[in-house]
């Protein structure tokens, strides 16, 4: 159960940082 929890947290952190980076790049372009 803990393995799935860590895997979910790892996946969520990657998607979250990817979202922030995309927003930052959009602001730099604008």
N, CA, C and O of each residue as an XYZ file, in Angstrom:
120
protein
N       0.844     -1.202      0.000
C       0.000      0.000      0.000
C       0.882      1.256      0.000
O       0.585      2.220     -0.705
N       1.936      1.247      0.768
C       2.816      2.413      0.800
C       3.494      2.624     -0.553
O       3.760      3.758     -0.951
N       3.768      1.537     -1.248
C       4.432      1.663     -2.559
C       3.529      2.423     -3.527
O       3.999      3.289     -4.263
N       2.256      2.108     -3.528
C       1.333      2.803     -4.429
C       1.191      4.269     -4.026
O       1.029      5.143     -4.877
N       1.252      4.530     -2.712
C       1.147      5.911     -2.232
C       2.344      6.728     -2.704
O       2.183      7.856     -3.172
N       3.546      6.161     -2.583
C       4.745      6.877     -3.037
C       4.714      7.071     -4.547
O       5.112      8.120     -5.055
N       4.241      6.058     -5.259
C       4.174      6.162     -6.719
C       3.200      7.265     -7.124
O       3.480      8.032     -8.045
N       2.054      7.349     -6.439
C       1.069      8.382     -6.739
C       1.624      9.768     -6.431
O       1.425     10.708     -7.201
N       2.322      9.891     -5.302
C       2.915     11.184     -4.934
C       3.974     11.605     -5.943
O       4.063     12.773     -6.321
N       4.778     10.631     -6.375
C       5.823     10.921     -7.358
C       5.199     11.380     -8.675
O       5.661     12.350     -9.276
N       4.160     10.693     -9.122
C       3.497     11.060    -10.373
C       2.827     12.428    -10.256
O       2.889     13.229    -11.189
N       2.192     12.699     -9.127
C       1.522     13.978     -8.923
C       2.523     15.127     -8.899
O       2.259     16.195     -9.451
N       3.676     14.907     -8.258
C       4.691     15.967     -8.190
C       5.232     16.280     -9.582
O       5.480     17.442     -9.904
N       5.416     15.255    -10.407
C       5.923     15.487    -11.766
C       4.909     16.292    -12.581
O       5.271     17.262    -13.247
N       3.652     15.888    -12.525
C       2.634     16.608    -13.287
C       2.465     18.032    -12.761
O       2.239     18.956    -13.542
N       2.574     18.218    -11.437
C       2.406     19.548    -10.845
C       3.537     20.481    -11.267
O       3.282     21.623    -11.650
N       4.794     20.006    -11.202
C       5.921     20.848    -11.594
C       5.889     21.118    -13.092
O       6.258     22.204    -13.537
N       5.443     20.122    -13.879
C       5.346     20.323    -15.324
C       4.322     21.424    -15.620
O       4.523     22.243    -16.517
N       3.228     21.435    -14.860
C       2.202     22.466    -15.028
C       2.759     23.845    -14.677
O       2.507     24.816    -15.391
N       3.516     23.934    -13.579
C       4.091     25.218    -13.183
C       5.100     25.709    -14.214
O       5.134     26.896    -14.538
N       5.917     24.802    -14.727
C       6.916     25.197    -15.724
C       6.230     25.681    -16.999
O       6.675     26.649    -17.616
N       5.157     25.016    -17.390
C       4.441     25.452    -18.587
C       3.852     26.844    -18.382
O       3.894     27.672    -19.292
N       3.310     27.104    -17.211
C       2.761     28.430    -16.923
C       3.871     29.481    -16.942
O       3.681     30.579    -17.465
N       5.014     29.148    -16.380
C       6.117     30.105    -16.336
C       6.586     30.425    -17.754
O       6.850     31.583    -18.075
N       6.690     29.400    -18.600
C       7.126     29.628    -19.976
C       6.098     30.467    -20.735
O       6.462     31.305    -21.560
N       4.822     30.240    -20.456
C       3.786     31.039    -21.113
C       3.920     32.510    -20.718
O       3.763     33.400    -21.553
N       4.210     32.758    -19.443
C       4.364     34.142    -19.006
C       5.607     34.768    -19.636
O       5.607     35.953    -19.968
N       6.674     33.965    -19.800
C       7.890     34.514    -20.406
C       7.642     34.857    -21.878
O       8.163     35.848    -22.388
N       6.846     34.033    -22.547
C       6.548     34.312    -23.963
C       5.692     35.571    -24.072
O       5.918     36.415    -24.939
N       4.695     35.690    -23.173
C       3.845     36.878    -23.215
C       4.633     38.084    -22.733
O       4.100     39.192    -22.689
